[in-house]
Structure formats: C-alpha cells, structure tokens
C-alpha cells in the first residue's frame, strides 16, 4: 500500500466505517473532508466536535510547518499548445476564407469554434498539470485555492468570453495571462472582466429578489404532524448520498416501511442487490396542512424536525443563501463563456419563473407515438415528427431521439433546459415536481453549489402545487378556470364512481384517482409509469377511464402566493390590489390567523405566536 504520513494521521482521526470509500492513494481535498464530516454528523453526532477539531489542527499544522508555494515551472503550459493553436488557426482561416458566409455567419461559426475549445480546455489543462505534479494544480485539486477555470486562464487559454449583456465576444483568446496577450486578446478579455464586475454589483439584488419569492411560496410548509402515514414517496438510487436521514416509504430487503435510513442500513440493503429505494418526501406528504416530520427526514440539527418547525423557510434559505456568493464569484472567472447551455442565475431563475420565452429551452414531445421522421430544415434546425405531430429542434440543440423510438408525451427530444411548466402540463404534478427537483440539483451543481435533496424537495413541493379547475360540480365551491393549490384540492378529492383498482399493466391509458409513488391524482398511466410501478412492486392502482376535472398548472413563482387559499396570506404578494378585488368578487373573506402562513397572524397582531391549545400554527 502506498500512502503518506498525513494520510496515516487522517486515518487515525476518522473512524474506518466513515472513510472506507476513500482509497489510500487518493488525495483528500475539501470535498472529501466535507463528505466525511457530514457522515459523522449524521451517524455519530456526539463525535463530530472532537473529530472536526482534530482535523482542523491537522490542517493548521500542515499549513504552518510545510506550507505551499509554486515555481516558475508550474506556470509553463503542461500541453503542446503550439500544435493545438495551429489547429485552431487552420479552422479560423477556413471560416474567414469562406466567401459564401456573411460577416454575421462567420462570427457565429467563430463563437461555436472557440466555445468548443473553451469548454474542454480547463479539464485538459488541470489533468495534464496534475499529472506533471504542478503545485498550482494540487491547490485546485485540494480545494484550498482557485479552480480549473482560473488555472486555465493562467497557463492555458480562455478562447471565449461573454460581455456584460451575456453575448459572446467573437475574438479568440489563445494566449494565457502567463504568456501575455496581444492587443486584440486583451481588449476582448476586458469585456469579460467588465461582465464579472457588473455581475458582482447586481448579484445581491437579483438573488435577494428570487429568495424573497421562494420564501413567500415556501413559508406555508410548517411541520404540523409527526407522521402522516403516507405510503407514497419518490424513487431514488441507493447511491444517493442524501438517502441518509430519509425514511423508507416501502419496505425493502427485510427493513419495514418507516425505517430511518443510516449508512449501515443502506449498505445492508445494497448488499442484498437492491439499487432503488422508495423514500418518504415532502413532495408526496399527505399531512392535512403543511408537512409531517417523517416526510421531511432528518434536518440540519441531526434529528427529525419538531412540530411548528418552519422547514419551508429553512429549505428556501439553504438554497438561496449560496446564490449571492456564487454570483459574486463571477468576477473571478472574468466572464469566461460556455454558450453550450444557459447556466448561472439566468438558468436558476428560469426554472422558477417559467418565462414565456424560456432560455435554452429543450424540446419536449407533445404526443405519444413513434418517431416517424427526423429532417433538417432549410432555415436551420430540424423537424421531428411523432405520431403525425411536428416538433421543431433548434440548431443549437442536440437531437436525443432517433427514428423508430417509442415516445411518450412530455419526453425530452433534445438537449437544453426543460421548462418545468411544460413537464407539469404534459406529465402531471407529481412527475413535474420530481423533474424540477432534479433540475434544481443539476443547475445549482453547475454553479458550484451542492444542495441537499431534501431542501430541494421542499422547494419543489412549494413551487409546483397548483391545478386549474376545468369542470366544477354543484357540491364544490370552485368555479371553472379557478387556479387552486393541489395540496388542498387533493385532500377533499373524492374518487369518481367509475374508479377501479387494477393491476398497473391493465391501467394503461387511464387516469390515477389516488396518488401512488410520486405520481399525483389525475396522472395518465403510460408504459413508463407502469414500468416504474412494477419496479417498485406496486400491485394495484386506483384509476378512472375519464380525464379529471382539473389540469395541472405550474404558476410562475412571482404569482404563486396569489393563489393561496387564505385571502390575507395574499397580502405579501406583488399583486395586492388585484387579489383583493378578486376575493371581494368571490366572497372569499375569511382568514385563519393561526394557520401555517404567518402573514394573517402578523396582520392581526395581538395573538401572534399564541395559537389555540393543541393546534399548530402562528
């Protein structure tokens, strides 16, 4: 075994069961230390203080006694840049000499060329530097200082930057800061620097405004019950690190439903050949108001949340607080571009605000069927025909299907960012929540922010929670076109007289009358739904032949609180006058001053914080 003295000391501090997945010959950086400390906090919180202090002393001792520096040799390019740049120059000359292209088309091709190299250079430079033993690369690898992009700027080449309007600058930056830039490269890079400085000035207000809106949507998610007894949940990979602290929704490998997962239980289940679990989630919680403790899982204090805990606000803060720091760090990247996809605050904001012009929008199928044809279009882009319905794929996106593939409504057809409102419309509330959850995790990760799945679940539950009533009966106080909260609507939903319990294979084409797994009421049962039901060993589902009397609807975040069932809760929105008029016309003039939303209690004032005995609220 090859190792180091520091690694032996680390092994003597950290228990074997916590560090056994880190090979002895692999360096331990900030990420590994964070993972180890998180596992200790979850599995043995009593030891956390002692172990974290010893690791702090080890790091301090290393920094003082050995230090870290770099030499001129570390500033040399670790790759053959001349050959690479000759190749780029040849491609540039081919574009410049093409007389069939307009100046605008040439610039567009140059941007694509530079972006292709810009996206792969940071990893190429980092890997080559690390292999040569560069101290700069070791600093990046440990997480002590810098990142791959900054290392590339210093000894590689940025190739492409964005200006302050997020537009690519069509001038290739082929020199590093160490080499020194020519005037054209210098002035092109200055646009990126300006973009970084402007992003810094606006980072606080942009992220703060988004945080305010997420808080308004999530503040109703108060813990109101210990256990809602729900058998629904979300399917997750057994490899997901956020499984620790979750509660099993369905028994597996001898462990019954309700088991609180820890590393020992997960390893035991894994040894028995199970690759997926069904875990309780706030997205499928059946609590009458708010959410229950066991669906939330273990929280930041290392225990299940207590009654009255404002888990929605805590989750919102956990997601939005790092955003400001992430945006502030843009100044260090000097606007280095990646035009392959929309990232950063723009992508995160789009997921919640679902604007009509959705950036970098992926194409989703609007119909079930087989891919009949895929054709290039003369104006650019492609046409994908499914079941006789044509779908346009923009030229910037990669087509992800091929002729003959079986497709379902709502399936992804191209690369890009999926509009969660389209997923909700085509696949239902439950599938939409799960899709948003995954996109939140992926998009934040692209910005260097590792978010807890359970925090993202609470936010996804708060944001995707509305339906539009299409056919209201006399016994209901809803009117056609009313937009209401699904979480409230579903509690009073009565399955229709024609509902039947059927095996999943016999329910294709019918509509769910009761939630199952993460799928919500009204979801159309498709072959992919059946496949997941069978994988999770669901024997029966309650279904109807007829479409439900509502349509799933993802309301944009800014308007989300406007559809709160409590009129006084709507006072904290951006549309106060409009909402007051609507409520007066409808006669919605009652409010619960001790409900799960704090605004009515604050407005009333004198009883704030004193809910009636044996009740949960403000």
N, C-alpha and C positions, 0 to 999 in steps of 0.2 A: 504494500500500500504506500502510495506517495502522498505526503501531506506536509503541513508546516507547523511550526511551534504555535503560532497564533490559532491555527485550527484545532490543535490539541487542547489549548486553553478554552476555546469556544465550546468544544465537546464536553469539557469538564463542568461547564456552567449550565449548559442547556440539556434537559433530560433527553435520553435516547429516543423515546417514543415521539418526541416533538420534532426532532431533527433528522429522523431516519430516511427522509426522502431527499436530503441534500448530499450528493456524492462527496466523498472526502477530497477529491481532486478538483472540485468546482469552487471558484471564488465565492465568498459570501459578501454580497452587497447590501445596500439599504433595503431593497425589496425583500431579500431573504430574511433579514432581521425583522422587518415589519411582519412578515408572514409568521415567523416563529413566535413573536410577542403576541400576535393576535390569537394563535392557537393556545398559548399558555393562558391568556386572559379568558378564553372560552372553556378550557378543560380543567385548569387548576388556578383560579384567580388568586388564591392565597399566596402562591409562589411568584406572582407577577412582579411585585415590588422588588423583591430580593434579586431575581434574575435580571430584570431591566437595569437595576443599579450596577450589578456586576458587569453587564455588557457595556454600560456607559463608561465604567472605569477602565475596561479593556481597550475601548476605542480611544479614550483620552490618553492612556499610557502609550499606545501605538503612535498617536499623533505627535506627542511630545518627544518621545525617545527616538523614533525613526523618521518622522516627518514624510514629506512627499514633495518632489520637485521634478523638473524636466530639463532636458538639454536641447541644444540646437538640433541634434539628430532627430528628436521627437517632432520637430517642425518640418521635416522632409516628407514629401509625399510617399506613402507606402506602396503605391501602384505606379505602373508605367503610364503617366499622364500624357506624355507626348503622343504615343500611339493612339490613345483614346481621343485626344483633341484633334489629331489628324483625321480621325474617322468622323468626328462631329463637323469639322470644316468641310469635308467632302460632301456631307449631306446638306450643309448650308449652301454650298456652291450650286448643288443641283437645284435647290429651291430658287436661288437668285437668278439662275440662267434659264429657268422655265418661262418662256415668253407667253405661254397660254394663261398664266396666272396674273390676276390683278395685284396691286400692292396690298390690298386688304387680305386677299387669299394667301399671299406669301407670308404676311405677318402671322396669320392663323396657323400655317404649317410650321413656321419657326417656333411658335409658342408650344405646339404639340411636340416638336423635336426636343426643345430644351426641357420641357416638363418630363419627358421620358427619361432623360438622364438625371434630372433634378430629383426625381422620386427614388432612384436606385443608388445614387452616389453616397448618401450618408451611411447606409449599411455597408456598402463596398469599402469605404474609407475606414470605418470603425473596425470591421472584421480584419482587414489587412493590417491595420495599426496594432490591434491586439495580438495578432499572430507574430508580429515583429517585436513584441514586448514594449511598445510605446507606453511611457508613463502617463501621457495625456489620455490615451485610450483606457488605461486602467482606472484613472479618475472617473471617467464617464461610466465604465462598467460597474464600479463600486457604488455609484450614485452620489459620490462625495461632491463632485463639481462638474457642471457642464452637461451637455447632451450630444447625441450623434450629429445633430444639425450644426451645432456650434463647432464641433471638431471638424466637420466637413468644410465649413466656411474658412477655417484657419489653414487647413492643409490640402483640401480638395478643391471643390468648385460648386458654387450655388446654382449656376446655369440660369435660373429664372427667379424673378421676384415679382411681387404684386405691388401696385401703387396704393395710395390711400383710398381709392374707390374700389379696391379689390379687383382691379383689372391687371392682367399680366403685362409686363413690360417686355416687348419683343426684341430684347437685346441680350445675347448670350453672355453670361458672366463665367468665363472659362478659367479665370485666374483665382488663386486663393489670396487671403489677406497677407499670408507669409511671402508669397511671390511678389505681391504688388500688382495693382490693376492699371490698365490703360485708361485714358480719359473716358471713353465710352462706357466701359465697365463700371468705372467709379460713379458716373452720373446715374447709370441705371440702378446701381446698388443704393444710391441716395434716396431713390423713390421708395425702396423697401424700408429704409431707416425711418423715413417720414411716416410710412404706414404704421410702423411699430410704435412711434411716439404718439400718433393720433389715437391708436387703439388703447394706449395707456390712459389718455385723457378721458375717453368715453367708457372705459371698462366698468367703472363703479356704477355709473348711472344705468348702463344697459343691463348688467347683471342684477343690479338692485331692483330695477323695474320688473324684470322677469321673476325675481324672488318674491316680490310683493304679490304678484298674481298667483304664483304657485301656493303661497301661504294662504291666500284667500280661498283657493279651491280646496286645500287640504285641512283647513282648521276644524272642519266638522269631524275629522277622523279621531275621535276620542275613544279610549278603551271603556266600554260600557258593560262588558260581561267578562267573566273568567273563561268560559268555554261555550261557544255557540253550537257545539256538537256537529258541525258540518262534516260531511264525508267527501265534499268536493276539495279540489286542490289543483296545483299546477304540476305537470310532469317535468322533472329536472334530471340532468345527468348526475350519476352518482359521483362524478369527478368534480362537480361544482363546489368550490370551497365555501360558499355561503350556505351549504346544507347544514353545517354545524350550527346548532341553535334553532333549527326548524323543527316542526312537529309532523310526524307521519300522518297523512290523511288516510292511508290504506295500509293494512298490514302487509309485511313482506319478510321473507326469509325467517319466519318464526317470531318476528317483532310485531306486536299488535299496533293497530291504529292508535294514535295518541302518544306514541313513544317520542321522547325528546332526543333528537339526534346529537351524538357527540362523535369524536374521531374513532373511538373504539367500536361503537355500533356501526358506523359507516364502513369501517374496514371489515367487520364481520359480515355485513351484507354483501360487500364486494367479493369476499372470498367465496361466497355461495353463488357467484355467477350472475348477480343482478347488476344491470347497467343503468336502469332508470328507477326513479322513485316518484311517488305522488306525495307532495308535501302540502300542508295547510298554508294558506296565503291570505293576506288582506283582500286580494282581488276576488276571492271566492268566499269570503266570510259571510255567514248567514245571520250575524247579530242584527237585532231589530233596529237599533240605532248605532251609529259609529261602527267600531270593530271590536272583536274579542281578543283577549290576551294571547290565547294559544295560536290563533291565526297569525298574529304579529310575530311570534317567535321571540327568542332571546334578543334583548336590545343592548344598548351601549353600556348599561351598568352590569351586564353579565347575568341578568335574570329576566324572566318574563315580565312584561310591563304590568304595573298595578292599575287598578280601577282609577279612572279620571286622568290617566296619563295622556297628554296631548301628542300622541305618536305621529300624527299627520304633520304637525308643525315641526317636530324634531326631524322627521324624514326630509321635509322640504328644506330645512336649514342645512342638513348634511349634504344635500345635492347642490344647493345654490351658493353656499359659502365658498367652496373652492373655485367657483367660476370666476370671481374677481381676480384671484391670484393667477388663474390660468390665462385670463385675458391680459393681465399686467405683464406676463412673461413673453407676450408677443414682441415687446420691444427688444428682447434678446435674440429673436430669430430674424430680425431685420426684414420682415415681410417675405421670407423665402417661400416660394409658391409651390402649391400642389393643386393643379387645376383638374386633376383626375376626378375629384369629388369635392362637394361642398363640406367644409369642416368648420370647427370653431363655433363661436357664438351663433353665427347665422344658421348653422345646421340644428343646433340645440333649440334655438328659438322657433324654428320652423316646425319642429316636432310637436311643440305645444300650441303654437298659434295657428297651424294649418292654413297658411295664406292661400288665396285663390291662385296666385302664381307661385307654385311650390318650387323651391330651388333644387336643381339636380334631381328632378322627380323621376323615379323608376316607373316603368310601365307595368301595370297590373292587368290581368285578364278580366274582362267584363262578362265572360261567358264560360260555360262548361263546354268541353269538346276536345277534338283532336286538332293539333296544329296542321292546317291544310296546306299552307304555303308561307314562305319567307322570301320577300323580294326587295331588292334595292330600289329606291325611288329616285327619279331624275333630279329632284330638288334637294336630295340629301336625305340620309336616314333610311329606314327600312319599314316595310309593311309586313305585319304578322297576322295572318288570318286564322281565327279559331272558331270553329262551328259556324262559319259564314260571316263572323263579325271581324272587321278590320281593326288592328291596333297599330298605332304609329310608334316607332322606336327612333329616338333622336340619334344623330350621327355620333354624339359624344359618348353614347352608352353601348355597352357590350350586350349582344343578344344572348340570353341564357337558356333558350329552348331550341329544339330542332324539329324539323318536320316529322310528324307522326307521334310526337309526345302527347300524352293524355293530360289535359289541363283542367283545373277547376277555377271557378270564379274567385278572383282575389289572389291567385297565384302570381308570383313575380315572373315577369317576362324579360327584364333587362336589369343591368347594374343601375346603381343610383340609390337615392334615399327614398324609402317607401313613405308615401303620405299616409299617416295613421288613420286619418279620416276616411280614406278610401278602403283601408283594411276593415275598419269598423262597419262601413256601409255594405261591403261585399261578404264579410265573413262573420259579423256579429260582435256584440260587446265583449264576450269572453276572449275570443281569438284576437280581437283588436287590442285588448289590454295586454295580452301576452306578447304580441308583436311590438307594442310600444315599449314594454319593459325591456325587451332585447335590444331595441334601437337606442333606448336611453343609455343602457350599459355600453353598447358599442361606440356611440357618438361621444360620450364622456371619456371613454378609454382613448379615443383618437386625440383627445385634448389633454391626455396625460392624467386624467382624473379617474381613479379606481373607485367606483361607487358600490356600496353594499346592495345586493339584490333585494333585500327586504325593505330597504329605504325606497328603492326604485319601484317596488311593488305597491307601496302605499301611495306614491305619487301617481302611478299609472291608474290605480283604483279611483283616485280623486278626479283625475283629468278625463278619463273615459267612463262616463256614468250617466248618459242621457239617451232617451228614446223620444221619437216623435209619434204621438198618438195618431193613428190613421182611421180608426173606426171605434168611437166611444159608444157604449150602450147606456141605457137609461139608469142603470144602477151605479154607474161611475160618475164622479164629479169632473172627469176630464172631458175636454172638447177636442174635436178633430184638429190636428196641427199643433196641439199643445206640446211643448217640449218639457219633459219631466225627468226627474232623477230615476235612473234604473234601479238603484239600490232601494228606493222607497216603493216604486212601482211593482217590483218583483215580490215584495213582502205580501202585497194584497192580491197578487195574481192567482186566479183560480183556474186550474187546467180545464180545458173545454170538454164538453160531454163526449166527444168522439175520441178522446185520448185513449191510447192503448199502451201497455207495457210490452215491448217487443225486444227480441234479440237484435243487437246492433246490425248484423248483416241483413235483417229484414226491414230495417228502418230507413234505408237509403231513399232520399228524396222527400222525406217527411221532416217535420219541424219539432224541435225539443219543447216539451211543455214543463220540464223540470230541469234545473241545471245538473250537469254531470262533468266530472273532471273540471277543466277551466271553461267549458262551453256554457253559454248563458241561455236563458229561455228565448225561444224564437230562432235559434241557430238551425240552419238547414243541414241535415245529416248527409254528408258526402262520403265517397270512398275513403278519403284521407282521414275524416273524422272517425269512421268505422275502424280503420287501421289502428288509430291511437286508442280507441276504446278497447279493442281486442288486446293490444299490447299491455294495457293497464288492467286487463281481466275484468272489465265491466260486463256483466251478464245481460242486463236489461236496461232499456231507456224508455222513458215516457214520452210518446210522440203523438202528433196530430197530422192529418193529411192536409190541413189548411194553413195558409200563412197566418201569422199572428196579427193582432190588431195594432201593431206598432212597428216602426222601423228604427233600427239602431242609428244613433246620430252622435258623432263626436263634435261637441261645441268648442269653438276656439276658446283658448284659456281666458282671454280678457272678458268674454261674455259668460264664462262658466258660473260665477256666483249669481248671475241674474236669474237663473232658473232654480234657485234654492226654494224649497217648499215653504220656508218661513219668510214673509214679506219684509220683516225688519232685518233679517240677515242680508238682504239685498242692498242695504244702505251703504255697505262697504265696497260697492262696485263702481264702475265708471259710467253707469247709465242710471243714476238715481231717479231723475225726473221721469224718464221713460218707464222705469219699473213701477214707480208709484202710480202713474196713470193706469198702467195695465192692471195692477192689483185692485185699484178702486173700481174699474170697469167690471172686473170679475167678481168682486166682493171678497177677495182674499185679504181679510183684515184682522186675522188672528195671528198671534205670535207666542212662542214658548220662551219665556225669559230665562228658563233654566234648562234649555236644550243643549245640544252638542256644539252650537255655534255661540261664541262669546259676545257677538255684537248686540243681540237683544238685551242680554244681561247688563252690558255696559251702558246701553241707551237708557234702560230703566234705572240703573244705578244703585238704589238703596239695598237691593238683595243680592248684589254681585258677590259670588263666592259662597253663597249660603243656599244651595239647592235644598228642596224638601227632603226630609229624612228618608233613607233607603232609596234615593234616586241618584243618578249620575248626571252631572251637567254643571253649568256655570251659575 
